[in-house]
């Protein structure tokens, strides 16, 4: 799944956040399945929101998930800090979602996912 299609939505809408959360979970499950099927030793982490919006705790776990994937898959170039975002700021919200979608595109490419 291409998260670029999910990168823009109404940040004020809990329903829109819930839809993004589900799409995001599906993409991570697809990445985990593909990585495990290719012999990469990945761990799964709970990534669904515990609240209607991402919390600081969620941002930290999410960063750890991506850091782990980068290491296990041997990806280079360094992972940006996905915890450093204020989702209440429209520009940061948009920039983060674009950056995050591009990171997922890299993961998909590394695993041969389309």
C-alpha positions in Angstrom: 0.0 0.0 0.0 1.2 3.4 -0.9 1.0 5.8 2.1 1.4 8.7 -0.3 -2.3 8.3 -1.0 -2.9 8.7 2.7 -0.5 11.6 3.3 -3.1 14.3 3.1 -6.2 14.4 5.2 -8.0 16.7 7.6 -5.8 16.7 10.7 -8.8 18.0 12.8 -10.9 14.9 12.1 -10.7 11.9 14.4 -12.4 9.8 11.7 -9.6 10.8 9.2 -7.0 9.9 11.8 -8.7 6.5 12.4 -8.6 5.8 8.7 -5.0 6.7 8.5 -4.2 4.6 11.5 -5.8 1.5 9.9 -4.0 2.1 6.5 -0.7 2.6 8.4 -1.2 -0.6 10.3 -2.0 -2.5 7.1 1.2 -1.2 5.5 3.3 -2.2 8.5 1.8 -5.7 8.6 2.6 -6.1 4.9 6.2 -5.0 5.5 6.5 -7.4 8.4 5.1 -10.3 6.4 7.3 -9.7 3.5 10.4 -9.3 5.6 9.7 -12.5 7.5 9.0 -14.4 4.3 12.4 -13.2 3.0 14.2 -14.4 6.1 14.7 -11.0 7.9 14.3 -11.4 11.7 11.8 -8.7 12.4 9.7 -8.2 15.5 6.2 -6.9 15.4 5.1 -4.1 17.7 1.6 -2.8 18.4 1.2 0.3 16.3 -2.5 1.2 16.5 -3.3 4.3 18.4 -4.5 4.0 22.0 -6.0 7.5 21.6 -7.9 9.2 18.8 -4.6 10.9 17.7 -0.9 9.9 17.9 0.6 10.5 21.4 4.2 11.1 22.3 4.4 7.5 23.4 3.1 6.3 20.0 5.6 8.5 18.2 8.5 6.9 20.3 7.3 3.4 19.6 6.8 4.2 16.0 10.4 5.6 15.7 11.7 2.4 17.3 9.8 0.3 14.8 11.3 2.1 11.9 14.8 2.1 13.4 14.5 -1.6 13.9 13.4 -2.1 10.3 16.2 0.0 8.9 18.8 -2.0 10.9 17.4 -5.4 10.1 17.0 -4.6 6.4 20.5 -3.1 6.2 19.2 0.3 5.0 21.7 3.1 4.9 21.4 6.9 4.9 20.0 7.3 8.4 16.4 7.4 9.5 14.9 10.8 10.1 13.5 11.5 13.6 9.8 10.8 13.2 9.2 11.9 16.8 10.0 15.5 16.2 6.6 16.7 15.0 3.7 18.8 16.2 0.7 17.4 14.5 -1.3 20.5 15.5 0.9 22.6 13.1 -0.4 22.2 9.6 3.1 22.5 7.9 4.7 20.0 10.3 1.7 17.7 9.8 2.0 17.8 6.0 5.8 17.5 6.0 5.8 14.6 8.4 3.2 12.6 6.4 5.1 13.2 3.2 8.5 12.2 4.8 6.9 9.1 6.5 5.2 8.0 3.2 8.6 8.3 1.4 10.2 6.2 4.2 7.5 3.5 3.6 8.2 3.8 -0.2 11.9 3.0 0.6 10.9 0.0 2.7 8.6 -1.3 0.1 11.3 -0.9 -2.6 13.8 -2.7 -0.4 11.4 -5.7 0.0 10.2 -5.7 -3.6 6.7 -4.6 -2.7 4.7 -2.6 -5.1 
